Amino acid sequence: MNETSLHYVYDPLCGWCYGAAPLLQAAAGISGLHIELHAGGLWLGERRQPMGQALRDYVRPHDERIQALTGQPFGEHYFNELLLRDGLLLDSEQPIRAILAMPALGGKGLTLLHRIQQSHYRDGIWIGSLEHLSSLAAEQGIDAAVFADAYQNVDLAGHLADSQRWMRRLGGQGYPTLGLVQGDKVTPLSASSFLGEPAAFARQIQAVMGG
């Protein structure tokens, strides 16, 4: 049987990706399944947005819907403090760099992604801070100085270009995009069909793997 990989095109500051986090946690518990992360860069360059009332008015209805569908918690500090901190930009680069740095250091990128999502959406903590990202990496036993060096030296542009190729291969048009790969066979998975139902998502993966 060919090795099965779950490919996940995401952005750490995508609310729907936060809603899909329990699906990835369920998938991580499946024996024989390898998970590949592909950061897409939702909020990069000219797409970065300043924190404030306009952004909160835009994202809050989406966040409330995500919370209702998935049960993922969005905290008061996120809504009433972080989104109102004028001058801060919603910027995907820092968390993506942190996640990309992890594998070479013996850490788990998926674990760090989930902690970044929790920090942002649940706890309302600014995750553009290298100090905070270093503290999350330290939860996996990674030295701050070693982490900072790896963070600065990741091939961000190369990774983002590769992620777009995976987005096309998986037939995705946005975040999250998920698909199983077995040899040359690609099986797209609809995250929206399983939001709030991680056990059903895991069963679907196992059914494909068993087939």
Secondary structure by P-SEA (a helix, b strand, c coil): ccbbbbbbbcccccaaaaaaaaaaaaaaacccbbbbbbbcccccccccccccaaaaaacaaaaaaaaaaccccccccccccccccccccccaaaaaaaaaacccccccaaaaaaaaaaaccccccccccaaaaaaaaaaacccaaaaaaaaaccaaaaaaaaaaaaaaaaccccccccccccccbbbbbccccccccaaaaaaaaaaaaac
